[in-house]
Amino acid sequence: MAIPKQVKIGAVNYIVQEKQVVDNDNSNWGACVFHDNHIEISTGLSEERKEQTLVHEILHAIFYESGFEEQDEDVVNRVGITLHQFLKDNNLFHKQDVV
């Protein structure tokens, strides 16, 4: 799967950026920045990890846009892993460029 350049969540477009350092922290794989609507994904990850991290950060954005400002990271981790695998197993991840 190609990482899309943007995703629309609710009525909000989030720009997706691949960066060497995510959220100014070398240990982060991804980040969802709500105040300016962007998602950061680490360039140093394998394609599989990039996909998984993108799904994780999309879940943060979905929860936020649904009004859940307080989020349980463990819940997002667990649902993100399962959702990523569901999308792959059911061929819902397609190799395409989304603009």
N, C-alpha and C positions, 0 to 999 in steps of 0.2 A: 504494500500500500504506500502510496506517496502521501506524505504529510501535507494536508491542505494548507493553503495560504490564509484562509479564513474559514470560520464556521459561524453559523447563525444560531443563536440560542435564545428562544423566545423572540423578542423584537430587536435583539442586540447582536450586532456583528462583532465577533472577536477576531482580531488579527492573530495568526499563529506565527511565531518567530522561533527559528532554531538558533540557539546561542551557545557559545563555548562556556560562558558562566551564566547560570540561571539565577535570577533574583539576587545577584551579587554574592552568591554562596556556592563554592565549588562542590559541595556535597549534595546540592539539590539536583534532581533529574528534571523537574518541571515546576512551573508556577502559574497560577491564574491571578492576574492583576485586574481586579474588578473596577478600580477607579478610572482606568483608561482602556478597558476592554481588550486586553491582550493575554495570550497564553504563550509562555516560553517553554521550549523543550531543549534539552541538552543535545548538542551535536555529537558528543562523544558516546552516545548510546548505540546499541545495535538497532536495526530496523524494528525488530520485535519489541524491544524495550521502548523505543520511540512511540510505537503504536499504543502500547499499554499505558505509557505515561500520558499521551494525548487523551485517551479515554478517561483516565483519572482526573486530569485537569478539566475536561469537559464536564464531568460530574460535579466538580466544584462550582463551575459556572451555572449549571442547571439548578443546583440547590440554591445558589445565590439569587438567580433570576426568579426563582420560585418563592423567594422571601425568607430563606433559611440563611441568615447571616452567620449564625453560630453553627459550625459544622464539626462533626466527629470524624477525625482523620482515619480512625480504624474502620468506620463504616464506609467511607469513601474508598479506602484501600480494598476492602473485601468486595464491594459491589463493582468497583472498577476492574478488578482481575476477572471476575465472573462475566461481566458485560463484554469485556474485550474478547474472551474466549467464545462467548455466544456469537458475537459478530463474525468472528473468524470461522467457526464451525458451520455457520449457516450462510457462508459466502456473502455476508453483508458488508465486508470490507472489500472494495474493488480498487484495483490499481487505476487511479485517475487523478488528474489535477483538478482541484476545485478552486475556483477563483471567487 
